[in-house]
Amino acid sequence: MYILIAIGVILLLIAGVTYYKTRILRWIFIIIGLVLVIGSSIGLNLAQHGHFLMQKNETIETHKLGSKTEVAGKSFIVTTQTKAGKFEYHYMLNGKSYRTMPANGTTRVVTGKKAQLEEKIVSYSANNIVSKFMLVGLPTSTPADSTYTFELPKDWYIISDQQNTEIQKMVDDSKAGLEDKIKDSVTKAVQDAVASNPDYLTDTNAQKQTQDDIVKQVTGEINDQLAKDVEAKLKSWNLEK
């Protein structure tokens, strides 16, 4: 468009010089010159701010996600921060560990039915001779603008590596003394069963059933408490849903 502006200016100058020498107005030169200057100036502004004469190039890639860790019925994707200040997102898929580091762009999280990462890359470029000619002196392409959208189900969360460490400590603490608690509970249950049924000591099936019931009961109580503790921790981080 700089070329068209220059042509328009030249036509106006010719019209001006002609009028100065002959007192004859070259209206065709004036009209064409004004149209070129004004139209190209508008186009120049649009090209600089609105991708005028450029074609939109858009690619969308979708990546399936698996949780890095799972605790108390909740799934977590864990982030770490690089020395450059960028965030890496760690997750698992088919038993293998993966990580993705979004390039410059916008990252957002939305609630959806499937756990997946959508990578949308948009750029603009002049793809034909006319557009390239009109944009001489101007950029004929733009840097890619990326948008990363994490679509996560309701019970999925993105947490930092430090937050994940805290949650894993909660899991370890919940298991502390588990064996002793199961042993004490089984011992008491057996004593109660023998008191009410002396033949219990010779009934191996009944003894096994007692042990299985106690293990299920104790682990269930521990898991229920862990779920409450994790929920409270997420709430303290303003991550509750």
N, C-alpha and C positions, 0 to 999 in steps of 0.2 A: 504493500500500500504506500510505502514511501515513494516508490517509483511513480505511482499514479498521482500522488500529491505533487511531485516534482513536475510531471507533465502538465498538470492543471495550472501550476504556478507559471510555467513557461508560456502556456496559452494566454493567460491573463497578461503577462508581460508583453507578448506580441500584440495583443489587443490594445494595450496602453500605449506602446510605442507607435503603433499604426495610427491611433487617434491623435497622438501628439504631432505626428508628421502630416497627416492628411485630413484630420478632423472627421474621419469616418469611423464609426463604431462597428467593430467586427463582432456582432451579437453572437454569432455561432461560437467564436472563440471564448467570449465571455461566459456564455451559458455552459459550454462544455467544461471550461476551466473551473467555474464555480461548482459544478456538479462533481467534478473529480476531487477538488480540494475538500469540499464539505463532506461528500460521501465517504471519501477515503479517511478523513479525520474521524468520522463516526466509526467506520470499520476498524481503524487503528485502535480506538479506545475499546471496542468490543474484543478485539484480538488480545489486547493486553490484560483484560479482566474477565472475559467470558468465553475463551476458547473458540473465537470466531474462525470459521473456515477449517476447523480441526475436527477430526473424527474421534469419537469416544471409543477407547479400547478397554474392554472389561473382561477379566477372567475370574472365575469363582472355583475354588477347590474346597472340598469338604473332607475332613479327616475324622475318622471314628476315634473316640477316646475311651480309655479304661482307667479306672481309679488307681492312683498310686498306692493308697492305703484305704482300708475299710475298717471302721470301728463303730460298733453299736448300731448297725444298720445304716450308717452314713458313709458316703464315699467322698474321698478327698483327692484333689489335684494339688500338688505341692509346688510352690514357686521358690526359686533361689535367685539371688541377684549377682550379676557378674561385676567384675571390677570396673567395667565401663558404665555401670548403672542400669544395664538392661536386665529384664526379668526373663528367666527361663521357666517354662511350665513342664513339670515332670508328671508322666502318667504311665500306665501299663497297658499292654495290648497283647493278647494271646500269650501271656506269660513272659513277655519281654518288656524291658524298660525303655521308654522313649522320652524325648524332650523336644520342645519346640521353643524357639526364641523369636517372637514377632519382630520384624524389622520396624523401621520408623513408620508410625501410623497410629491409628486409633484402636484400642482394645476395649471390648465391652463384653458383659455377661448377661445373657437372657435365659429365662426359664423355658424349657422345652421338654419334649417327650424322650428324645435321644441325647446321649452324651456325645457331642461332636464339636469340632472346631471348623468354622467357615472362614476361609481366607479370600478376601475380595480385593483385587488389585485393579485400580482404574488409572488410566493415563489418556492423554489426548495427543494426536499427531496429525500433521498435514500429509495426506497419503496420495495426492495427485499433483500433476504439474501445475495446474491452475492455482491451487491453494499454496503451493510452495512459491510460485511467482508472486502472488499477492502478499505473501508474508516475508518477502526478501527484507533483510535487516531486522527481522523479528525471530524469536524462537519458533521452530517448526514442530516442537514436541515439548511435553511437560514431564517432570519427574513423576514416577508412579506413586499414587496415593493408596496406602493399604489400610484395610479395615479388618480386624480380627475379632470374630464373634464366637465366644464360647457359649454353646447351647447346652445347658445342664438341667437334668431332672431336679425335682424339688428337693430331694435328699442328697444332692451333690453340693460340694463347697470347694472353693479355691482358698487355700491357706498358705502361709509362709512356712519355710523350713523350720523356723523357730517355733511356730505354733504347732507344727506337726510333732516336734520333739516333745512339747508339753503334753499333747494328747497321747503319744506313745508311752510317756511316763505314767499317765493315768491308767493306761492298760496294764503296765507292769505292776503298779501299786495295787490294782484290783485283784491281781493274781497272787499277791503276797499272802502266804498263810492258807492258800486254798487247800492244799493237801491235808494240812492239820485240821482244818475245819470239816473237810469231808470225812476224815478218819474219826473225829470226835462225834460227828453226827451219825455215822454208821454204827459206831460202838453203842451209842445211846439207843438207836433204833433196834439193834440186835438184843440188847438187854430188855427192852420193853416187849419185844416179840417173844423172847424166851419166858418172860414172866407170865405172859398170857397163853403161851403154847409151848410146853416142854419139848414137843416133838420137832420144834423149829430147828434145833441144832443138827438134826439129821436130814433136814430138807434142804438140799443144796440149791434147788431151783428157787425156793423162797428166799434163801440168803442172797442169791444173785439178784433177784428182783428187788430186794431191799437196797442193796448197794447201788443198782442202776437208778432207782427212784431218788436216793439221796444225792447222787452225783448230779442228776438232772435238776433237782430242787436247789441245791447249793449254787451250781453254776448259773441257773436261771436268776436267782436272787442277785448274784454278783453282776451279771450282765444287765439286769434291770437298773441297778444302782449306777453302773458305768454309763448307761444310756442317759440317765438323769444328769450325771456329772458332766458328760460331754455336751449335752444340750445347754447346761448352765454356762459352760465355758464358751461355747459359740455365742451365746447371748451377751456375755461380757465383752466379746470381740465385735459385737454388732453384726453378727453373721447369721442370726437366727432367721428362719423363713416361716 
